[in-house]
Each structure stands twice: as C-alpha cells, then as structure tokens.
Amino acid sequence: MPNISSVSEFLLLALADTRELQLLHFALFLGIYLAALLGNGLILTAIACHHRLHTPMYFFLLNLALLDLGCISTTLPKAMANALWDTRAISYQGCAAQLFLFAFLVVAEYYLLTVMAYDRYVAICKPLHYGSLLGSRACAQMATAAWGSGFLNAVLHTANTFSLPLCRGNAVDQFFCEIPHILKLSCSDAYLREVGALVFSLSLAFGCFVFIVLSYVQVFRAVLRTPSEQGRHKAFSTCLPHLAVVSLFVSTAMFAYLKPPSISSPSLDLVMAVLYSVVPPVLNPLIYSMRNQELKEALWKLMFRCVSGE
C-alpha cells in the first residue's frame, strides 16, 4: 500500500479541456483577482490614511480586508498559473502550504466576522459603554484572538490531514488543495481523526453563528425602537453590509461542507468553492462601501488625490 511519502505532487482539478477555455479561465480569474486587489487595497489605504476612520469598526474592517487579500491570494494565483501553463500539478509542499494558509485565513475571517457582530451589538445596544468595552487594547486583543484561532485551527487540520497514508491516487477534485478532497485520497481509518477535528471546528463555527444571530436580533430590536428615522438609517447602514457579508460567507461554506454526498459532483463542488473562497473577497469591499457614507467619502478623497497627483 503506497503511503504519503510516495506522493511528491498532487493534480488539481482541470478547469477546462481545451486550450482556448483554459486561457479564458485565466483571463477571468485574473480580472477577479485584480478586482479583489484593487477593492481591498482601496479599503486598506482609505482606513489607514483617514483619521476619521480610526475607530473599532473600521479597525476590524481593515483586518477583514487583509484576510480577504490573503485568502484569494492563496488560491487564485496557482489556478491562474496552471491554466496559463496548461498543467494541473502542485507540489506536496505547495499543497500543504496552500491548505494551511487557506484554513488559517478562512477560519480567522469567520471569527473576525463574529467579533464585528459584537462590535455592532455594543455600538447600538450599549452605546454608553462602547468606549470602555471596545477600547484600542480590547480591539487589538479580539483581532489577535481571531488571527490566533485561525492559526491554531490550521495547524491542527494540516497536521492531521497530511499525516494520513494515501492510496487512492493524487488527483484532487478541486482547483486548490482543500481538506475534504485530500481526505478522499486516504485509505486509512485514521482519517476519522481528522473528521472528528472537523466536527469540533464546525461545532465552534455553529456557536459563533448562533452568537451572530442573537447579536443581530438584539440589534434590530434596538434599531426598530429608535424614534429617529435618521438614527435608524445610520444604524442599518453599518449593520446590513456586515450581515450581507456573513450571510454570503456562511451559506456558501455550509453548503460546500455539509451538503449530502448524493448531490456532490466535481462541477458543483467547484462552483461552491468559488462562491465561498473567491466571491467574498471581491464583493466585500463593494458591500461595505455601498451603504457606508463615511467610507465612500474617504474612498472618493483617496481617488481624487491619486488622480490629481497630490
């Protein structure tokens, strides 16, 4: 029985059979990647350069933009390179690094979204305590906890996954190295250990999801009791973008990981992976800037300075 030491490389999912379609996929992914770099780069620069945006909400948004940039940079460049050079190969070390970074960044982003829900809850339901509960030190600690939790999660799952013996080839039915598709190549009952770790992680994720839902139930109750229409509009303008981002991220990731095996197929898995790993980093800057007047003004000022050369 071949073991993991006999695998020197993996073969990722081929996105197309013909050269023309491969180049089309390359161009499409390149456009998506550049859009994500531009959008998140503008968010980072606007928040860093405008003192009015040096608040807890925008501090967490800056962290979200960093995680989005890291997440999409972990998957798309390799997919683009494979499409351009007509290959499917990724080295064993490259696959392990990709799986580790993706698990790290995705989990850290999810925990950060949970922290951002808490930020909105305190800002709207306990505004008098906002400064004490979300001071600069508390914000730094919560952001560090989100990044640290993602790192520990990635170490656990990467070590478990790549300690398994493989005997079902080296073809990964996905355009990047993902835990469920690596587990499919295992021929040992030891994979149940990683399944158990995944169940534990999903349980924590479900707990965060319940916290987010309960936070927004309290937020909407408080907003609807606000007598001022302007106050309600301002509250919704800061809450709805975050809720949209959470909904997109959670719904696609849950379907990708929890869908019944009977409806699983390479094409469906590919679509769902793109929806939760590629689409959010592109859409998040748009979602947050569309309804946030402060951020829009900062972005317009930033673009004006760039165009005028000031």
C-alpha angles and dihedrals in degrees: 000000000000114000134203093276089066092060111087097164143009130225114229124211113283108236094202141009099217129062092235093055091046090056089046090054089048092053092045093050091045091054091048092047094049090048090053092047092049097045097045092039090056091048091051094047095045093051094044095048102042117070091200088068095053093107132116094261093054092041088060091043089054089053090048091053090050091051092047091052091049094046097052092041089057095059113022104053092058091045090050092048092050092049092047096046096038097240138121100197127120122173121247090246091046091051092050091048092048093049091047095049094044093049090045096050098040094049092044089051092051092050089046090053087054090052090049090054088054089050091055091045093054093042094054105027099034105024094154090059096043095101094049098041096043105034121149093268094049091048092051091049093050093047090048090050091053093050092042093050090051091050094050091046091052093049091051096048097039092050092047095045098047094044090067122101113242125212104152099081128266102271112124113202093217137071090244135027108278128174100240092051093049089049089056088065093056121102098187132093085229087085086078087072090062091043087055090050090050091051089051091050092047090051090055089046090052090051089053090048091053089049091052092049094048091047092054093045087059092043094053092045089054093045094050089053091054108110095205116083090204090053091051091049092051092048093049092046090060098038105042096060091053091046091050092051092049092048093050094046098043098041095051095042093047092050092047094052103030104038116122115265089234091072096040118118135155092251094049092045089051093051093048092047090053091048095055102030105035109023100055095056089052098043100038095076090049093047094050096044098045098070101021109092095188092053092045091052091049091049092049091050090048093050091045090054091049093049095044092045095232 
